[in-house]
Amino acid sequence: MRKIKVAMLGPYLYEIGGVSTHIRKLIKYLSHREEVELHLITVSNKKQQQNKKDNLNIYVIKKFCSYPFSIPSITWQLKRKILEINPDIVHALGSFVSYSTAAAFLRNKYPSLLTVHGITSIEIKYCSKRIAFLYQRLFCLPNEKFVLSKFPDIVVCSPQMKQLVFNMTSSKIHIIPNGIDFEDIRNIPPLKSIERPSILYVGGLSKVKGIDVLLNAASIIIKRIPNLRVYIAGSGPEEGNLEKTVRKLNIEKNVKFLGFVSEDKIFSYYKSVDVCVFPSRYESFGIVLLEAMASGKPVVASKVGGIPFVVEDGKTGLLFERGNVEVLAEKIIMLLRDEELRKRMGEAGRERAKEFTWDKIAKQTVDLYKEILSKQK
């Protein structure tokens, strides 16, 4: 059987965030499939040698200066590497400027597809730093419009994302969700140091994630459950403002910022707390939701983006309207005071998470490659 030679482009070496988790896991499971010969092209500040393992070949392009000044050079180098590999198909992971643009430029030479993880026109509303806002406004937004119009096939992670992208392109849109790796979870023990009752947030500390909504809800909960512990795992541009919010609400004794927590250790936190809370203002999918559910924990999350696709309200967790502090507080209190409900939702969530295993998602991806290539004959 002739293998499908895939040139995949994406930020593989960047370790923070759901998009990077998606890329690492998808590549791991794709590289284990016999039908694929995988060639990953990524960018890094550090010079590394070509790495080959099993069906995976990794090529690292060195970035000599910061964005946006490096965009033309990196895009050119990515194009050159794709041509050197001469793949059967090109797959750009995420609408990151250089990766998606390089693939789009070669779409007439090679069958190509783009995985879209988020919509810049939505995310830009929640930029808290002027430099980030300008970068997205001047480079990411125009690039998103360009690549969405050029790729004949686009992958999204949820039906909600499909509807958003459908309004922006005439391309064929395929739904392939994010996944969970149960191997990462099975043998990880809970932490003995976690105080209870407790809630946990995992993710970036940015405005779009709505952690300020959680903190305001926590201040309400603490009036009724004074010994509540709130653990916040992650880092990001809003960390200083969130710490100020904690002091302003006078809940310093109840809130602990954990900083960045490694992928292997975060599951110990999931397993140790009572409830996991994800109050995002916008979320295309939310891998952290699957991680919490796979760990057997009930979740409370905002009813935005792809979250309702993952969480079945009242069965695997509880949903609330974005930004509604009072309702969020009530739903968390409901779970904290009902151990049987937590257990029932946690078990239902674990079963739901089993529908999103990475081996299934890798198979769906390979099936899509075959479908696209069959149209070229």
Secondary structure, DSSP 4 states (H G I P E B T S, - for coil): -PPEEEEEES-TT--SSHHHHHHHHHHHHHTT-TTEEEEEEEEESS----EEETTEEEEEEEP-S-TTTTHHHHHHHHHHHHHHH--SEEEEES--HHHHHHHHHTTTTS-EEEE----HHHHGGG--SHHHHHHIIIIIHHHHHHHHHH-SEEEESSHHHHHHHHTT--SEEEE----B-GGGTTTPPPPSS--SSEEEEES--SGGGTHHHHHHHHHHHHHHSTT-EEEEE---TTHHHHHHHHHHTT-TTTEEEEE---HHHHHHHHHHSSEEEE--S--S--HHHHHHHHTT--EEEES-TTHHHH--BTTTEEEE-TT-HHHHHHHHHHHHT-HHHHHHHHHHHHHHHGGGBHHHHHHHHHHHHHHHHHTT-
